[in-house]
C-alpha cells in the first residue's frame, strides 16, 4: 500500500470518527430534550454502523503481524 493510500485511509478514518462523535452528541441532545424513543434508536443504529466501519478501516491500516 502506498503512502498516499495510507494517508487517504487515515483521513477517512478521522472523518468517520468525527461523524461518530457527532452522532453521539446528537443522541445525547435528543435524550435530554425527550425526543421520540424510535428516533433515538435509529440514531444509535446508525452510530453502530459507523463504529463497524471504523473498526474495519482501523484493521486495514494496521500491519499484519505474524506471531
C-alpha positions as CSV (number, residue, x, y, z in Angstrom):
1,X,0.0,0.0,0.0
2,X,1.4,3.4,-1.0
3,X,1.9,6.3,1.4
4,X,-0.9,8.2,-0.4
5,X,-3.3,5.3,0.1
6,X,-2.4,5.1,3.8
7,X,-2.9,8.8,4.2
8,X,-6.3,8.6,2.5
9,X,-7.3,5.8,4.8
10,X,-6.2,7.7,7.8
11,X,-8.2,10.8,6.6
12,X,-11.3,8.7,6.0
13,X,-10.9,7.1,9.4
14,X,-10.7,10.5,11.0
15,X,-13.8,11.7,9.2
16,X,-15.7,8.6,10.4
17,X,-14.6,9.1,14.0
18,X,-15.8,12.7,13.8
19,X,-19.1,11.6,12.4
20,X,-19.4,9.0,15.2
21,X,-18.8,11.7,17.8
22,X,-21.4,13.9,16.1
23,X,-23.9,11.2,16.3
24,X,-23.1,10.7,20.0
25,X,-23.7,14.4,20.7
26,X,-26.9,14.4,18.7
27,X,-28.2,11.3,20.6
28,X,-27.3,12.9,23.9
29,X,-29.2,16.1,23.0
30,X,-32.2,14.0,21.8
31,X,-32.3,12.2,25.1
32,X,-32.2,15.4,27.1
33,X,-35.0,17.0,25.1
34,X,-37.2,13.9,25.4
35,X,-37.2,13.0,21.7
36,X,-39.1,10.0,20.4
37,X,-37.5,6.7,21.5
38,X,-37.8,5.3,18.0
39,X,-35.7,8.2,16.5
40,X,-33.1,7.8,19.2
41,X,-32.9,4.0,18.5
42,X,-32.4,4.7,14.8
43,X,-29.6,7.2,15.5
44,X,-28.0,4.6,17.8
45,X,-28.2,2.0,15.0
46,X,-26.5,4.5,12.5
47,X,-23.8,5.2,15.1
48,X,-23.2,1.4,15.5
49,X,-22.8,1.0,11.7
50,X,-20.2,3.8,11.8
51,X,-18.4,2.1,14.6
52,X,-18.2,-1.1,12.5
53,X,-16.8,0.9,9.5
54,X,-14.3,2.5,11.8
55,X,-13.2,-0.9,13.1
56,X,-12.8,-2.3,9.5
57,X,-10.7,0.7,8.4
58,X,-8.6,0.6,11.5
59,X,-7.9,-3.1,10.9
60,X,-6.9,-2.3,7.4
61,X,-4.4,0.3,8.4
62,X,-2.6,-1.9,10.9
63,X,0.2,-4.1,9.5
64,X,-0.3,-7.8,9.8
65,X,2.0,-9.2,12.5
66,X,2.8,-12.9,12.4
67,X,3.5,-14.1,16.0
